[in-house]
Each structure stands twice: as C-alpha cells, then as structure tokens.
Amino acid sequence: MSRITTWKLSDPYQPSFAAQYEVVQRAVLQVTDIKTNRNKYYALELHEGKDNSEEFPYRLFTHYGRTDDLENNPDSGQKECRYYPSLHQAQAGYNKIYRQKTSSNKGYKEVSLASCKIGSVVARGESSGTMDAKTLERIEVDPVSAQQEQTEQPSIQLNKNVRSLVRYLYDEAVGALTSRVNAKVTAHGIETPLGVLTIGQIEKGEEILADLYDVLQKKRVRRREDKLRELSSDFYTVIPHRFGRSRAAAESAVISSLSDFQTKQETLQLMKDMLQVNGEDGVVLHNAQEEQEYLALHCNIEALNHRSKRFKTIQRLVERSQLHRHNLRVHNVFAVERDGEESQFSEELDNQRLLFHGSRIQNWVGILSRGLLLPKIAVNMGATRTDEGWLGHGLYFSDASCTSSGYASEGSKGTGFMAVAHVALGAIKPYHKITYGLTQPPQGFDSCHGVRGTQFYDDEFVIYNERQQKLAYLVEFSE
C-alpha cells in the first residue's frame, strides 16, 4: 500500500469527499497515565461516502487531543482525514491505527459511550463501543418524547418539608458526583467530555477497583507503588475524573490507600444510583422537578410534625442514646417506607429492635431508592478504621446515635442524616474480639454483636441479609 497522506480537516487542498456519508466503523479511545501526566482521547472513524463518483469514496477521520480541553470546548483538539479508494484499504488503515493506539506502548483503551460528544458531525450523539443490555434499554427511549409524556402526568402534592428534603438530597448527590468525576448529569445520563458513559463502562471501573483493592490489601507487593499508579491510571482512563494538569496534581490522584479506594467505590455506586433514579426516559435529574425526583425514589416519605408523638419518640431515642457526647440536635424526622421492603422483611425473626445507621449525605438518594446494600468490599467502617469490617461483610447498625452520626457527613445546610431501621436480630452471636472475613453469622445464629468495651469501642450489630432490616425513619440532625 502506498503511503497515505494525512490532511487537516480544514485544509482546502485535501481530496473532495461526499457531503453525505455513513460512519461504517468507529471507536473512542482514552488514556490517562499518571506517570507521564497524559490525559488524552483519540476518536477514530471510517466513513463511506454516499456519492460513488468521488475518486476516494472512503475516508478515515480522526479527532484527538487532551481530554481536559474538551470540558470548555468540545471542538478542541486536532481533526484529520486520510482518503482511500477501497473499503479494504480503509479498513486496513483503521485497524493499523487502532492497534497502534491500544498497544502497551501507547496504552489507549476503548471507551463505551451511550452518546458521543466528539468526532465527526454525523457520529456525534450516536453510541460507541460495546452497549450493555441496561444501556440499550435507556438509549432506545427518546428523552424529548418522554419528557412530553411526563408533563402530561398529574403532579403530586408534596409537603413543603418533604419537598425541601428531596431538593437537598438530590443537590448533594449530584454535586458530589460532578465535583469528583469530570461529568455532569443531563437528560442523556452521566455526560463526560467524551460523551455519556454506559453502565458497562462504570462496571469496568468497578473491576479495576477490585484489582486495586487486592494490591492495597497485600503488605508486600513487588513494585507496589508502580502497580497502584498503573491501576489508578487505568481507572481514570475508563472513568474520567477531574484533577489538575500539573505532574504534582496527577501524582496526588494515585489511589494509594483504602480511604482513597472507598471514595472511588462510593463514586461509582453514586453514578449507578443517579442513572437508576434518572429512569429510562432520563428526564428526572435533568428537569430537577421535586415531584418527579420524589417518585423516582419509590419510597413513601412523611414529614413528622414536631409536636407529634412519633417525632418526640424518635427525638428522645436520638438524644438519650448518646454515649460519648450529648450534642446531637434533631431538626426533622421523616417516616419512610420503601416499596417492597415491608413484604420482604424477615418478620418471623424475633428480637426486633430500632437501631441507627449513618451514611454520607450524598448516599441517601441511592439508599432511599434501592435500599441498604451489603458491601462488595467493606472498608472504612468507622472514623479511624480503614480496613474490612470488624465483623466481616455485613450491614452495620448501632444502638447509640452518636456512633452512627460519625458515619454521616454534613451537607450545605450544616446538617446530616441517619436512618432508624427495624432490625430483626434473631439469635445474636456476641463477639469480644475482632473477627474479619465473616459473610454470615455462625450456625444457629441470625446476627453478630461486637460488644462495647472489649476490642469494640461501641456496640455494633451486624446482619448479613438485607431482608432482616427495613428503613423506618430518616433523621436530619446537626452536631
């Protein structure tokens, strides 16, 4: 094959090409390399002109540059064209560039996008890469027509306190996501400078985190720092994040501790939660209407009157259960009932108690919409603990509000949230020593109890089956 000339898209002397063309093949590649401070994209497209009279009916179009530049200008970067007389030659040229860029030397990886923001005019807005089943369901729905249908639905009347709660929780969740990831939430989903991430792409990030966790867990790993840097680069390649352009900023982004790992793990869960509540039509978060956001939670929420008996009961429970300090102030109490949780609750188990569960403020949209999840990998189970849960991979509760408040975080209003849950403990196995690796209670028991005053600073009650709990109240508090 003779040497192919590369032309800039703006070059007036390049060969003529059909005004109407089809994108026959395409790929969006991305590489983040912390060691060399690279953060680049490369879009590759094979075009077939619809006018067969042209001398070169096939074109190889490339668009590449630094990913950070796309945030301010989606048209930034270099756009180039290569022209071919046959499909066979064009595909050979396409495959050659793809192999070069994805080689170990270059390190680019293909990114799966539900909707692409870079490349040629024809390719933008179309999907790229492998589409998982859940993403295919989403992109088959037209957001515009879905939005029109939703506007025709009768609105619900929300109590002002519930409306305020919904607005607060969603704003904190979206704010946490967009401040960490180089993305924004739109009608199409989680939109990065390259395009809208697929659910499968997020799951790729989870797989890389699992490999990274294995390295963090091992005390002696050959070239440990290099491995962490490489895996961190791989993670940022598939899940674009915001960090500075300097080498120092890139180095500071290395996921080098279990605390760093947990932050990234929570970020990916937050992304999945946001896609879930956004729905297949993708208009919930984009429109920011409290009524639709409330319905997307699939959770009945009732704001309790401050003079009511139930409010005062929960307020006393919070205030009187404090062991180490007595500064928690209850602002609001909301009765909550998640769809299906009541019917699935393990009612047959005895020893049912109201216990506390705290979580960071950005997590509550996810918790209310999909419930508490058993951890895939349990880390950072307390203010000073950055390891696997002291009693393994379960759901942790406390009978002391001050303990659970330590897991919460303060939002823009200066308040945080903890749940009060009905927990069916059944037969409890007491533990006086930390016991890692549990995935279920010992035979003959239904839950585990880390006993306060032993190796456990506070009482910790752990269940290993989500059906043994149901959310009852959400408490807004400050310290």
C-alpha positions in Angstrom: 0.0 0.0 0.0 1.4 3.4 -0.9 1.9 6.0 1.8 -1.3 7.7 2.8 -1.3 11.4 3.2 -2.8 12.9 6.4 -4.8 16.1 5.9 -6.1 18.5 8.4 -9.9 18.7 8.2 -9.6 22.4 7.5 -7.1 22.0 4.6 -8.7 23.4 1.4 -6.4 21.2 -0.8 -7.5 17.9 0.6 -9.3 15.5 -1.8 -13.0 16.0 -2.2 -15.4 13.8 -0.3 -19.1 13.2 -0.4 -21.1 15.7 1.6 -23.3 12.8 2.7 -21.6 9.8 4.3 -22.1 6.9 6.6 -20.0 6.0 9.7 -19.1 2.4 9.0 -16.9 1.8 12.0 -15.8 3.9 14.9 -14.0 3.8 18.3 -13.4 6.3 21.0 -10.1 5.7 22.9 -8.9 7.3 26.1 -5.6 7.1 28.0 -4.8 8.5 31.4 -1.2 7.9 32.5 -0.3 9.5 35.8 3.4 8.7 35.5 3.7 10.7 32.2 0.9 13.1 33.0 -1.0 12.1 29.9 -4.8 12.5 29.7 -5.8 12.1 26.1 -8.6 11.0 23.8 -8.5 9.6 20.2 -11.7 9.2 18.1 -11.3 7.0 15.1 -14.0 6.8 12.3 -14.3 5.0 9.0 -16.5 7.0 6.6 -18.2 5.7 3.4 -19.3 8.5 1.0 -22.8 8.1 -0.5 -21.7 9.6 -3.8 -19.8 6.9 -5.7 -18.4 9.4 -8.3 -15.7 10.6 -5.9 -12.1 9.3 -6.5 -11.8 8.4 -2.8 -15.2 7.1 -1.6 -13.7 6.1 1.8 -12.2 8.4 4.5 -10.5 7.7 7.8 -11.4 10.6 10.2 -9.5 11.1 13.5 -10.1 13.6 16.3 -7.6 13.7 19.1 -6.3 15.9 21.9 -6.2 16.4 25.7 -9.4 15.4 27.4 -9.4 18.3 29.9 -9.6 20.7 27.0 -13.0 19.3 25.9 -14.7 20.4 29.1 -14.5 24.1 27.9 -14.5 23.5 24.2 -15.9 20.2 22.7 -14.4 21.2 19.3 -10.9 21.5 20.7 -8.2 19.1 19.5 -6.9 18.1 16.1 -9.1 16.7 13.3 -7.5 14.9 10.4 -8.5 12.9 7.4 -7.0 10.1 5.3 -8.5 9.1 2.0 -8.8 5.6 0.4 -10.0 4.3 -3.0 -11.4 1.0 -1.5 -13.1 -0.3 1.7 -10.4 -2.9 2.1 -7.6 -0.3 2.2 -9.6 2.0 4.5 -10.3 -0.9 7.0 -6.6 -1.8 6.9 -5.7 1.8 7.8 -8.3 1.9 10.5 -7.1 -1.4 12.1 -3.4 -0.2 11.9 -4.2 3.0 13.9 -6.4 1.1 16.4 -3.7 -1.5 17.1 -1.0 1.2 17.5 -3.1 3.3 19.9 -4.2 0.3 22.0 -0.8 -1.3 22.2 1.0 -1.5 25.5 3.3 1.2 24.3 0.5 3.8 23.8 -1.9 2.4 26.4 -5.2 3.8 25.0 -8.4 1.8 25.9 -11.7 1.9 24.1 -14.5 3.6 25.9 -18.1 2.6 25.7 -20.4 5.6 25.3 -24.2 5.7 25.1 -23.9 9.0 23.2 -20.7 10.5 21.9 -19.7 14.2 22.1 -16.5 14.1 19.9 -15.7 13.1 16.4 -17.4 13.9 13.1 -20.7 15.8 12.9 -22.5 12.6 11.8 -21.1 10.5 14.7 -21.9 12.9 17.5 -24.9 11.8 19.5 -24.5 8.2 18.5 -23.3 5.3 20.6 -19.8 4.0 20.5 -18.2 0.8 21.8 -20.0 -2.2 23.4 -23.5 -1.5 24.7 -24.7 -3.5 27.7 -28.3 -4.5 28.0 -29.3 -1.9 30.5 -27.7 0.9 28.4 -29.5 -0.3 25.3 -32.8 -0.1 27.2 -32.0 3.5 28.1 -30.9 4.8 24.7 -34.0 3.3 23.0 -36.1 5.9 24.8 -36.4 9.3 23.3 -35.8 11.8 26.2 -37.8 14.6 24.4 -41.0 12.5 23.9 -40.6 11.0 27.4 -40.4 14.5 28.8 -43.6 15.5 27.0 -45.4 12.4 28.3 -44.3 13.2 31.9 -45.5 16.8 31.7 -49.0 15.3 31.0 -49.0 13.3 34.1 -50.9 14.7 37.1 -48.5 16.2 39.7 -48.5 15.1 43.3 -48.7 17.5 46.2 -45.6 17.3 48.4 -45.4 18.6 51.9 -43.0 21.5 52.0 -40.6 19.7 54.3 -40.6 16.7 52.1 -40.0 18.9 49.1 -37.1 20.6 50.8 -35.7 17.2 51.8 -35.9 15.9 48.2 -34.2 19.0 46.8 -31.5 18.9 49.5 -30.6 15.2 49.0 -30.6 15.4 45.2 -28.5 18.5 45.1 -25.9 17.0 47.4 -25.8 13.7 45.4 -25.4 15.5 42.0 -22.9 18.0 43.5 -20.8 15.2 45.0 -20.7 13.3 41.7 -19.9 16.2 39.4 -17.2 17.6 41.7 -15.4 14.3 41.6 -15.9 13.0 38.1 -15.3 15.0 35.0 -19.0 14.8 34.2 -22.4 16.4 34.5 -25.9 14.9 34.8 -28.1 15.6 31.7 -31.2 14.1 30.2 -29.0 11.6 28.5 -27.3 10.3 31.6 -23.8 10.9 33.1 -22.1 13.0 30.5 -18.4 13.3 30.4 -16.3 15.4 27.9 -16.2 12.4 25.6 -19.8 11.5 25.9 -22.4 9.7 28.0 -20.9 6.7 30.0 -22.6 3.4 29.7 -23.5 1.2 32.7 -21.0 -1.3 31.4 -18.3 1.3 31.4 -19.0 2.0 35.1 -18.7 -1.7 35.7 -15.3 -1.7 34.1 -14.3 0.9 36.7 -15.5 -1.5 39.4 -13.4 -4.3 38.0 -10.3 -2.1 38.1 -11.0 -1.1 41.7 -11.3 -4.7 42.7 -7.8 -5.3 41.3 -6.5 -2.2 43.1 -8.1 -3.4 46.3 -6.1 -6.6 46.1 -2.9 -4.7 45.9 -3.8 -2.4 48.8 -4.6 -5.4 51.0 -1.2 -7.1 50.4 1.6 -5.6 52.6 4.3 -7.0 50.4 3.8 -6.5 46.7 6.7 -6.1 44.2 6.7 -2.7 42.7 3.7 -1.8 44.8 3.8 2.0 44.1 4.1 1.4 40.4 1.2 -1.1 40.4 -1.0 1.4 42.2 -0.1 4.2 39.8 -0.8 1.9 36.8 -4.2 0.7 38.1 -5.1 4.3 39.1 -4.3 5.4 35.5 -6.5 2.5 34.2 -9.3 3.6 36.5 -9.1 7.2 35.3 -8.9 6.0 31.7 -12.3 4.3 31.9 -13.9 6.8 34.4 -12.7 10.4 33.6 -12.0 12.4 36.7 -11.1 16.0 37.5 -7.5 16.6 38.6 -5.0 19.3 37.7 -2.8 19.3 34.7 0.4 19.5 36.6 2.5 16.5 37.4 2.1 17.0 41.1 -1.7 17.1 40.7 -1.6 13.9 38.7 0.6 12.1 41.3 -1.8 13.2 44.1 -4.6 11.4 42.3 -3.0 8.0 42.8 -5.4 5.7 44.7 -2.9 4.7 47.3 -4.9 4.0 50.4 -8.1 2.1 51.4 -9.6 5.5 52.2 -8.9 6.6 48.6 -10.4 3.3 47.4 -13.6 3.8 49.4 -14.1 7.3 47.9 -13.8 5.8 44.4 -16.1 2.9 45.3 -18.7 5.3 46.6 -18.4 7.4 43.5 -19.2 4.5 41.2 -22.1 3.5 43.3 -23.3 7.1 43.2 -23.1 7.0 39.4 -25.2 3.9 39.3 -27.7 5.3 41.7 -28.0 8.5 39.7 -28.7 6.5 36.5 -31.2 4.4 38.3 -33.3 7.3 39.7 -32.9 9.2 36.4 -35.0 6.4 34.8 -35.1 5.0 31.3 -36.5 8.3 30.0 -33.7 10.3 31.5 -35.7 13.4 32.5 -35.8 13.2 36.3 -32.5 14.8 37.1 -32.4 16.9 34.0 -35.6 18.7 34.9 -34.9 18.9 38.6 -38.6 18.8 39.5 -39.1 17.7 43.1 -42.3 15.7 42.3 -40.6 13.5 39.7 -37.5 13.2 41.8 -39.7 12.0 44.7 -41.5 9.5 42.6 -38.1 8.2 41.3 -37.2 7.2 44.9 -40.0 4.7 45.0 -40.2 5.5 48.7 -43.1 6.9 50.7 -41.8 9.8 52.8 -43.8 11.6 55.5 -42.5 14.6 57.4 -43.5 14.3 61.1 -45.0 17.2 62.9 -42.6 18.4 65.6 -45.4 18.2 68.2 -46.4 14.7 67.2 -45.8 11.7 69.5 -43.8 9.9 66.8 -41.5 12.9 66.4 -40.9 13.2 70.1 -40.3 9.4 70.4 -37.5 9.4 67.8 -36.1 12.7 69.1 -35.8 11.2 72.6 -34.3 8.0 71.1 -31.6 10.0 69.3 -30.8 12.3 72.3 -30.9 9.7 75.1 -28.9 7.0 73.3 -25.7 9.2 73.0 -22.9 7.6 75.0 -19.8 9.6 74.3 -21.3 13.1 73.7 -24.6 14.8 74.0 -24.6 17.4 71.3 -26.8 15.9 68.6 -29.7 18.2 67.7 -32.7 16.7 65.8 -34.0 19.1 63.1 -36.5 16.9 61.3 -37.8 13.4 61.3 -39.3 11.7 58.3 -41.2 8.4 58.3 -40.1 6.3 55.4 -41.4 3.2 53.7 -39.6 1.7 50.7 -41.5 -0.1 48.0 -41.5 -3.8 48.7 -39.3 -3.7 51.9 -42.3 -4.3 54.2 -43.3 -7.5 52.4 -39.8 -8.8 52.3 -38.9 -8.1 55.9 -38.0 -11.2 58.0 -41.0 -10.8 60.3 -40.6 -14.4 61.6 -37.3 -13.5 63.4 -37.7 -12.2 67.0 -35.5 -9.8 68.8 -36.5 -6.9 66.6 -35.0 -3.5 67.6 -34.9 0.1 66.4 -31.2 0.7 65.5 -29.3 3.6 63.8 -27.4 3.6 60.5 -25.4 6.6 59.4 -24.2 7.4 55.9 -22.7 10.3 54.0 -25.3 12.8 52.7 -24.7 12.1 49.0 -25.6 8.5 49.6 -29.2 8.9 50.7 -30.7 9.3 47.2 -29.3 5.8 46.5 -30.2 4.3 49.9 -33.8 5.5 49.7 -34.3 4.4 46.1 -32.6 0.9 46.3 -32.2 0.2 50.0 -29.1 -0.6 52.0 -26.7 -2.8 50.1 -24.4 -5.5 51.5 -20.8 -4.3 50.8 -18.9 -5.9 47.9 -15.8 -4.9 49.8 -16.1 -3.4 53.2 -13.7 -0.7 54.2 -13.6 2.4 56.4 -16.2 1.2 58.8 -15.5 4.0 61.3 -13.9 7.3 61.7 -10.4 5.8 62.5 -10.8 2.4 60.7 -9.8 1.8 57.2 -10.0 -1.9 56.7 -12.5 -4.7 56.2 -15.5 -4.5 58.6 -14.5 -5.8 62.0 -17.2 -8.5 61.8 -16.9 -9.0 58.0 -19.1 -8.1 55.1 -22.4 -7.2 56.6 -24.8 -4.3 57.3 -23.7 -2.4 60.5 -26.1 -0.8 63.0 -25.7 0.8 66.4 -27.9 1.4 69.4 -26.1 4.7 70.0 -26.9 7.7 67.8 -23.5 9.3 68.4 -21.9 6.2 66.9 -23.9 6.3 63.7 -23.6 10.1 63.4 -19.9 9.5 62.9 -20.5 7.8 59.6 -22.6 10.7 58.3 -21.4 13.9 56.6 -22.6 17.5 56.8 -24.3 19.0 53.8 -24.6 22.6 52.6 -27.2 23.3 55.2 -24.9 22.1 58.0 -27.0 19.0 58.7 -26.5 15.3 58.1 -28.8 12.2 58.1 -29.0 8.9 59.8 -31.7 6.2 59.5 -33.6 4.5 62.2 -34.3 1.0 61.0 -36.3 -2.0 62.2 -33.7 -4.7 62.5 -34.6 -8.4 63.1 -31.6 -9.6 65.0 -33.0 -13.0 66.0 -30.3 -15.1 67.8 -27.3 -12.9 68.4 -23.7 -14.2 68.5 -21.6 -12.0 70.8 -18.0 -11.2 69.8 -15.4 -9.8 72.1 -12.6 -9.9 69.5 -12.4 -8.5 66.0 -13.2 -11.3 63.5 -12.5 -10.4 59.9 -14.0 -12.2 56.9 -17.5 -13.1 58.1 -20.1 -13.3 55.3 -22.8 -14.8 57.6 -23.4 -15.4 61.3 -22.2 -18.7 62.8 -24.5 -21.7 62.5 -27.5 -21.3 64.8 -27.3 -17.5 64.9 -29.0 -14.8 62.9 -26.7 -11.8 63.6 -23.5 -10.8 65.3 -22.8 -8.3 68.0 -19.4 -6.6 68.6 -19.6 -6.0 72.4 -18.7 -2.5 73.6 -15.8 -2.3 76.0 -13.9 -5.2 74.5 -12.0 -4.9 71.3 -15.0 -2.9 70.1 -15.2 0.7 71.0 -19.0 0.8 70.6 -21.7 -1.9 70.3 -22.0 -3.0 66.7 -24.9 -5.1 65.4 -24.3 -6.8 62.1 -26.7 -8.6 59.8 -25.8 -10.4 56.6 -29.2 -10.5 54.9 -30.8 -7.3 53.7 -34.3 -8.7 54.4 -33.5 -8.5 58.2 -33.9 -4.7 58.1 -36.4 -2.2 56.8 -36.0 1.6 57.0 -38.4 3.3 59.3 -37.3 6.9 59.8 -34.8 9.3 58.4 -33.4 11.8 61.0 -31.9 15.1 60.0 -29.5 16.3 62.7 -26.6 18.6 63.4 -23.9 18.5 66.0 
